[in-house]
Amino acid sequence: MGYKRISIKIPVGYDEDRLRKKIRWFVNVDDFSYTIESKSLDARNKNNIHWEMRLLISSDSFKQDLPELKPELDIPFRKRDEKVVVVGSGPAGFFAAFVLQKAGFKVTLIERGTDVTTRTKDIKTFESTGIFIANSNYAFGEGGAGTFSDGKLTSRSKKISVEKKFILESYVSAGAPDEIKYMTHPHVGSDNLKIIVKNLRAQFENLGGTYLFETTMTDIKVVTGKVTKITTNNGDIVANYFLIAPGHSSYDTYRMLMKKGINFHAKNFALGSRMEHQQEIINLAQWGKKSLPGVKAAEYRLTSKGINQEQVYSFCMCPGGIIVPAAATADTNIVNGMSDYMRDNEFANAACVATVNIGTILNREVSAMETLDWMENLENSFFNFSKGYKAPFCSIKDFIAKKITKSSMNTSYPLGIIETPLWELLPKSVEASMRAGLKDFIRKMKGFETGNIMGLESKSSAPIQVDREKDGLCTGFENLYVIGEGSGFAGGIISSAADGVKSALSIISS
Ligand SMILES: Cc1cc2nc3c(=O)[nH]c(=O)nc-3n(C[C@H](O)[C@H](O)[C@H](O)COP(=O)(O)OP(=O)(O)OC[C@H]3O[C@@H](n4cnc5c(N)ncnc54)[C@H](O)[C@@H]3O)c2cc1C
């Protein structure tokens, strides 16, 4: 058997027959099999939108050896007595726990929220009644914020390719479509993620890992730079290593850790609101057509200059998705976006956020604790304004003109929207930058002015960062790791999961 790598362009809507014909034409043999190594949509020329694919072809007619493949993650197993506690079952916590359990450690993974089946019911209840359920919502529960997410599995970091391969293969082993291994913009969808996190839990438990739901870490015991145990609502847990992966919505956990001497500092982050359009408008703008065969829904990524050098950009774009009430606590009101695998909802949404330096906004040096208070106040202020979870909204045109929107609008947001001078609820520099950015987005994308903008988007990145060494070990501690999005060193599913894998590998090799 020999191998050949080829790159091809093929029209959208191709079928297996056409692909095989194309390959045959390229390699000039009839008997072959192929593996897709990468696949991306090229829509730069609307008259020639096509897929670009890199394929590895194998055939007895070829002479060449198998070309070098991406390296695999090496997880050395041996029987070990050391115990590990991982706090938080989001991508960072789960993958740290999974790798350590594979390496032979005795791992207990604790999660403040409920299992994914209960969580799904609780989210449905919240969306149909407006009754918020603590610890079982978009932020907390099995799989973390990553479960009821859009499920985009992209990451811009080039330093995590081995970890990323392991994470994507683990998702596929748990039920994700195979295509996530090769798509340039892989997307798994919230419907698949609910199944995946459950199957991954079963794999972890089959390896001997312990998974505890509705178990919240409330305290840690530190003795001269070493954590000896954590306290939870279900009792104390003693271990040799402690990995905390709380995400960036768990403000009570952050505050507890700071009081226990773990140092955090304020960092730049981004704030804004969520924009929504009819998906058809985005398809027309990006493709020049309402639909394309074999392609789910068009995406966009827009960037612009705000004011005072701040960047304004679209973030976490969810084609064919819905806007969701993503509060982590009862008295806050924030929004986010998600979609299912088919991306077939009539709306497209994305955050419009501006970069924030809290020190510049408050015109002084700001501690991590003050940053959290400031953020929580802002999230509370949206709740107080709406007296609940309705999303304050206006049209994009009215946001720019500072005019209250008079007409009612269709939206995917399940808990209702209220006409609001949204700009008045946002920090001055943020709303001014957003206005400049939105004007630019309208110039850049046809039909963009037809959209609406709503709610507070405060979760695009953590506002604080822990002081830690390489791979997660907290500065001044021997056995405490703060990892994932909550550490301020990662953001998004893949980068948070990779942070978890890296911290696990560093423990394995220590
Ligand atoms: C609606 C939505 C859509 C998103 N879409 C995407 C997307 O398409 N692509 C993408 O890359 N990213 C997306 N994100 C962001 C992504 O989900 C996060 O970046 C990622 O989940 C962070 O992983 P993490 O493990 O660090 O933290 P989290 O996923 O936040 O997990 C932290 C977990 O820790 C638990 N926890 C916290 N404190 C405690 C405690 N004291 N005791 C016990 N347990 C605790 C929480 O309950 C939670 O389950 C989305 C986020 C949201 C909310």
The ligand as an SDF file (V2000), in Angstrom:
LIG
                    3D

 53 58  0  0  0  0  0  0  0  0999 V2000
  -24.0680   29.9060   25.7010 C   0  0  0  0  0  0  0  0  0  0  0  0
  -22.5870   29.7550   25.4930 C   0  0  0  0  0  0  0  0  0  0  0  0
  -22.1160   29.4590   24.2120 C   0  0  0  0  0  0  0  0  0  0  0  0
  -20.7560   29.2490   24.0150 C   0  0  0  0  0  0  0  0  0  0  0  0
  -20.3280   28.8610   22.7660 N   0  0  0  0  0  0  0  0  0  0  0  0
  -19.0390   28.5220   22.5920 C   0  0  0  0  0  0  0  0  0  0  0  0
  -18.5940   27.9790   21.3550 C   0  0  0  0  0  0  0  0  0  0  0  0
  -19.3540   27.7900   20.4200 O   0  0  0  0  0  0  0  0  0  0  0  0
  -17.2810   27.6540   21.2330 N   0  0  0  0  0  0  0  0  0  0  0  0
  -16.3850   27.8410   22.2440 C   0  0  0  0  0  0  0  0  0  0  0  0
  -15.1990   27.5200   22.0700 O   0  0  0  0  0  0  0  0  0  0  0  0
  -16.7740   28.3540   23.4290 N   0  0  0  0  0  0  0  0  0  0  0  0
  -18.0760   28.6710   23.6340 C   0  0  0  0  0  0  0  0  0  0  0  0
  -18.4860   29.1560   24.8410 N   0  0  0  0  0  0  0  0  0  0  0  0
  -17.4780   29.3470   25.8990 C   0  0  0  0  0  0  0  0  0  0  0  0
  -17.0910   27.9950   26.4920 C   0  0  0  0  0  0  0  0  0  0  0  0
  -18.2460   27.3090   26.8660 O   0  0  0  0  0  0  0  0  0  0  0  0
  -16.1600   28.2090   27.6720 C   0  0  0  0  0  0  0  0  0  0  0  0
  -15.0360   28.9360   27.2270 O   0  0  0  0  0  0  0  0  0  0  0  0
  -15.6760   26.8840   28.2480 C   0  0  0  0  0  0  0  0  0  0  0  0
  -16.7660   26.0870   28.6140 O   0  0  0  0  0  0  0  0  0  0  0  0
  -14.7970   27.1330   29.4660 C   0  0  0  0  0  0  0  0  0  0  0  0
  -14.4260   25.8930   29.9940 O   0  0  0  0  0  0  0  0  0  0  0  0
  -14.0080   25.7210   31.5190 P   0  0  0  0  0  0  0  0  0  0  0  0
  -13.9270   24.2640   31.7410 O   0  0  0  0  0  0  0  0  0  0  0  0
  -12.8240   26.5440   31.8060 O   0  0  0  0  0  0  0  0  0  0  0  0
  -15.2040   26.3410   32.3690 O   0  0  0  0  0  0  0  0  0  0  0  0
  -16.7940   26.0430   32.3650 P   0  0  0  0  0  0  0  0  0  0  0  0
  -17.1930   25.3700   31.1010 O   0  0  0  0  0  0  0  0  0  0  0  0
  -17.3880   27.3180   32.7040 O   0  0  0  0  0  0  0  0  0  0  0  0
  -16.9610   24.9960   33.5280 O   0  0  0  0  0  0  0  0  0  0  0  0
  -16.7690   25.3010   34.8710 C   0  0  0  0  0  0  0  0  0  0  0  0
  -17.5590   24.3200   35.7170 C   0  0  0  0  0  0  0  0  0  0  0  0
  -17.1310   24.4390   37.0610 O   0  0  0  0  0  0  0  0  0  0  0  0
  -18.2530   24.2890   37.9060 C   0  0  0  0  0  0  0  0  0  0  0  0
  -17.9270   24.9590   39.1820 N   0  0  0  0  0  0  0  0  0  0  0  0
  -17.6690   26.2750   39.3670 C   0  0  0  0  0  0  0  0  0  0  0  0
  -17.3820   26.5240   40.6580 N   0  0  0  0  0  0  0  0  0  0  0  0
  -17.4730   25.3320   41.2990 C   0  0  0  0  0  0  0  0  0  0  0  0
  -17.3090   24.9510   42.6580 C   0  0  0  0  0  0  0  0  0  0  0  0
  -16.9960   25.8420   43.6060 N   0  0  0  0  0  0  0  0  0  0  0  0
  -17.5020   23.6400   43.0020 N   0  0  0  0  0  0  0  0  0  0  0  0
  -17.8450   22.7160   42.0380 C   0  0  0  0  0  0  0  0  0  0  0  0
  -18.0130   23.0400   40.7570 N   0  0  0  0  0  0  0  0  0  0  0  0
  -17.8240   24.3290   40.3720 C   0  0  0  0  0  0  0  0  0  0  0  0
  -19.3830   24.9610   37.1560 C   0  0  0  0  0  0  0  0  0  0  0  0
  -20.6420   24.4960   37.5700 O   0  0  0  0  0  0  0  0  0  0  0  0
  -19.0580   24.5760   35.7170 C   0  0  0  0  0  0  0  0  0  0  0  0
  -19.7460   23.4150   35.3320 O   0  0  0  0  0  0  0  0  0  0  0  0
  -19.8400   29.3890   25.0940 C   0  0  0  0  0  0  0  0  0  0  0  0
  -20.3120   29.7320   26.3610 C   0  0  0  0  0  0  0  0  0  0  0  0
  -21.6740   29.9080   26.5730 C   0  0  0  0  0  0  0  0  0  0  0  0
  -22.1660   30.2480   27.9510 C   0  0  0  0  0  0  0  0  0  0  0  0
  1  2  1  0
  2  3  1  0
  2 52  2  0
  3  4  2  0
  4  5  1  0
  4 50  1  0
  5  6  2  0
  6  7  1  0
  6 13  1  0
  7  8  2  0
  7  9  1  0
  9 10  1  0
 10 11  2  0
 10 12  1  0
 12 13  2  0
 13 14  1  0
 14 15  1  0
 14 50  1  0
 15 16  1  0
 16 17  1  0
 16 18  1  0
 18 19  1  0
 18 20  1  0
 20 21  1  0
 20 22  1  0
 22 23  1  0
 23 24  1  0
 24 25  2  0
 24 26  1  0
 24 27  1  0
 27 28  1  0
 28 29  2  0
 28 30  1  0
 28 31  1  0
 31 32  1  0
 32 33  1  0
 33 34  1  0
 33 48  1  0
 34 35  1  0
 35 36  1  0
 35 46  1  0
 36 37  1  0
 36 45  1  0
 37 38  2  0
 38 39  1  0
 39 40  1  0
 39 45  2  0
 40 41  1  0
 40 42  2  0
 42 43  1  0
 43 44  2  0
 44 45  1  0
 46 47  1  0
 46 48  1  0
 48 49  1  0
 50 51  2  0
 51 52  1  0
 52 53  1  0
M  END
$$$$
